[in-house]
C-alpha cells in the first residue's frame, strides 16, 4: 500500500480558511465572476457567445481537453516555444492533478528526484510515496532565497530522473532567474534529466521587469525538449472555481506517457469549465485579466511593505519578485516566534489567517518564525486584515512564545 505524508499546508487550509474573517493566506489572485470576465473583454458580445453553454448537450468533453482551450494555451508559449502545439498540452482538473500525473507517470522506486525547497509539498512527497529517493535543493533565506548551482551539481546521481522547480516560487515569491535557468537546462541536457517546472504563479511578475537580465522565461522556452511545465487557472487567472489546469511539453513521447496514465484519473474535464477557461486566455480577455491582477499585486504589495517597515522591530522579509505569496519572519529580539502558536492565536483573536512556515513548509524544523502571506486578495481584505494585525502586534504579540533557531 502506498504511504504518503500528510499534506500539511492543505490540512491547515482545510482547518482554518472557512472560519477566517480576513483570509490573507489564500494563494489565488482575487477571484472574479463570469460577469467580471465579460467586463474585461475587448469584445463583450463575442465573449458572451463563446461561454454561452445553455443549449449545449452536457456530454463528456474531448478527452485530452477542449481544442480551443489547448490552442489558446499553446499560444501563450508559442512566441518562443518552437515546436509546441496544442498536441503538446493536456487539460487536467487543476495543477494539483497535472503535477500528480507527471510524477506518477515518470518516477518509480529506482529513481532519484531533486526538488527545489521550500515549495508546495506535493512536488516532493508524491515522488517519495512512489519509492523514489528525494533530495531537497534548499533555497537560502539569508541570501534572498537564492539557489546554489554548485549544490545542485553535487546532488545529481547516476539515477537522477527528475529536477522539480516551482517558478515563481510558493511560498517565497522568489524566482529562479534566467541565468540560473540556463545553467540548469544545460546540466539537465548533459545528464539527460527531465525537468518539471510548476508555473502556476506565472505570469504574475509584479516586481521585476521583462527587460531585466534575470527575468525568467517559461521553462518550456529555454531550448531543452525534456521540460514539462504545469499551469492553472486558479492563481494568476483568478478562476480557482473552474478547477482547470494543464500540462505542456514539446516532447510528444512524454505527453503520450502521461496521457496513458491520465486515462485512469480523468475521462474529461468539465466542458462548462473549459469554455470559460478558453475565453479567459483568449486574446479578447487575457491581457486585461493579467493586467488587473498584476496591478492588484503591486498595490497590495506596497500596502504590505508599509506594514513591515512600520513593524521592523518584529518582522522582516525578502520582498517577493513575483507570484501571490511571500514569507515574513516574525521575531523577538532576533529569536523566532513560535509561528504555529502565532497563527492559531492571531486567527482566534482577530480572524486574520496566515499559514505557519515551519509546519506547512519546513516539517517543524525549517523556517521557524516564518508565515506565508497571500497578498493578492481584494485590497480591502488585505488592508482590514493588516489593521487587525496591527492591533494584535500592540496588544498580544509580546505574549507569544519564541522557539530555538
Buried (B, 14 or more C-beta within 10 A) or exposed (E): EEEEEEBBBBEBBEEBBEEBEBBBBBBBBBBBEBEBBBEBBEEBEEBBEBBEEEEEEEEEBBBBBBEBBBBBBBBBBBEEBEEBBBEBBBBBBBBBBBBBBBBBBBBEEEBBBBBBBBBBBBBBBBBBBBEBBBBBBBBEBEEEBBBBBEEBEEBBEEEBBBBBBBBBBBBBBBBBBBEBBBBBBEBBBEEEBBBBBBBBBBBBBBBBEEEEEBBBBBBBBBBBBBBBBBBBBBBBBBBBBBBBBBBBBBBBEBBEBBBEBBEEEBEBBBBBBBBBBBBBBBEBBBEBBBEBBBEBBEBBBEEBBEBBEEBEEBBBBBEBBBBBBBBBBBBBEEEBBBBBBBBBBBBEEBBBBBBBBBBBBBBEEBBBBBBBBBBBBEBEBBBBBBBBBBEBBEEBBEEBEBBEE
